[in-house]
Amino acid sequence: MKPLAHTLQPKFNLDAERCILSALLTNNDAYHQVSSILAPDDFFEDLHANAYGAISELIQPNQPATPITLGSYFGTEPVVEGMSMTQYLGMLQGVVA
């Protein structure tokens, strides 16, 4: 019999995480509807947690959160599939638009 720790898998849905980020980038006002129940630690994917944290930092003081404004948080290095974070967030924003 396997130890219990090896049989439990964390529950996560990367598509849901991407959709949340996409919705927030498309409609920054949606942040105020989820900010009391959603934190960066709720994201399984570190890339998404970091993006949500940066989105929060911009929106809380009423600054727009867009792939361009978030670019300064992440630089131009490839983060996923050869894309920079700005490119990745731009792709996500296009998912809902």
C-alpha positions as CSV (number, residue, x, y, z in Angstrom):
1,M,0.0,0.0,0.0
2,K,1.4,3.4,-1.0
3,P,1.8,6.1,1.7
4,L,-1.1,8.6,1.7
5,A,1.2,11.5,0.9
6,H,2.1,10.0,-2.5
7,T,-1.5,9.3,-3.5
8,L,-3.0,12.8,-3.0
9,Q,-2.7,15.2,-5.8
10,P,-3.4,19.0,-5.5
11,K,-6.6,20.1,-7.2
12,F,-5.9,22.7,-9.9
13,N,-7.1,23.8,-13.2
14,L,-4.6,25.8,-15.4
15,D,-7.3,26.7,-17.9
16,A,-9.4,28.3,-15.1
17,E,-6.3,30.2,-13.9
18,R,-5.7,31.5,-17.4
19,C,-9.3,32.5,-17.8
20,I,-9.2,34.5,-14.5
21,L,-6.1,36.4,-15.6
22,S,-7.6,36.9,-19.1
23,A,-10.8,38.3,-17.6
24,L,-8.9,40.6,-15.3
25,L,-6.8,42.0,-18.1
26,T,-9.9,42.5,-20.2
27,N,-11.9,44.1,-17.4
28,N,-9.8,45.5,-14.6
29,D,-13.0,46.3,-12.6
30,A,-13.5,42.5,-12.2
31,Y,-10.6,42.5,-9.8
32,H,-12.7,44.2,-7.1
33,Q,-15.2,41.3,-7.4
34,V,-12.6,38.6,-6.8
35,S,-9.9,40.3,-4.7
36,S,-11.5,39.4,-1.3
37,I,-11.6,35.7,-2.2
38,L,-8.6,35.2,-4.4
39,A,-4.9,35.6,-3.6
40,P,-1.7,34.8,-5.5
41,D,-1.2,31.7,-3.3
42,D,-4.5,30.3,-4.7
43,F,-2.8,29.8,-8.1
44,F,-1.1,26.5,-8.7
45,E,1.1,27.8,-11.5
46,D,3.8,30.2,-10.1
47,L,3.7,32.2,-13.4
48,H,0.0,32.8,-12.8
49,A,0.5,33.6,-9.2
50,N,3.1,36.2,-10.1
51,A,0.9,37.7,-12.8
52,Y,-2.0,38.0,-10.4
53,G,0.2,39.6,-7.7
54,A,1.4,42.2,-10.2
55,I,-2.1,42.8,-11.5
56,S,-3.2,43.4,-7.9
57,E,-0.3,45.9,-7.3
58,L,-1.4,47.9,-10.3
59,I,-5.2,47.8,-9.9
60,Q,-5.3,48.6,-6.1
61,P,-4.0,52.1,-6.6
62,N,-6.3,52.5,-9.6
63,Q,-3.6,52.0,-12.3
64,P,-4.5,50.0,-15.4
65,A,-3.3,46.4,-15.6
66,T,-2.5,45.5,-19.2
67,P,0.1,43.3,-20.7
68,I,2.1,46.4,-21.5
69,T,1.9,48.0,-18.0
70,L,2.7,44.6,-16.5
71,G,5.8,44.2,-18.7
72,S,7.9,46.3,-16.4
73,Y,7.3,43.8,-13.6
74,F,8.7,40.9,-15.7
75,G,11.2,42.0,-18.3
76,T,11.6,40.5,-21.7
77,E,13.0,37.1,-20.9
78,P,11.1,34.1,-22.2
79,V,8.9,32.7,-19.5
80,V,6.7,30.1,-21.3
81,E,6.9,28.6,-24.8
82,G,9.5,31.2,-25.9
83,M,7.2,34.1,-25.0
84,S,8.0,36.9,-22.7
85,M,5.5,37.6,-19.9
86,T,4.1,40.6,-21.9
87,Q,3.5,38.3,-24.9
88,Y,2.0,35.6,-22.7
89,L,-0.4,38.0,-21.0
90,G,-1.3,39.5,-24.4
91,M,-2.2,36.1,-25.6
92,L,-4.3,35.5,-22.5
93,Q,-6.1,38.8,-22.9
94,G,-7.1,37.7,-26.4
95,V,-8.7,34.5,-25.0
96,V,-11.7,36.4,-23.6
97,A,-11.7,39.3,-26.0
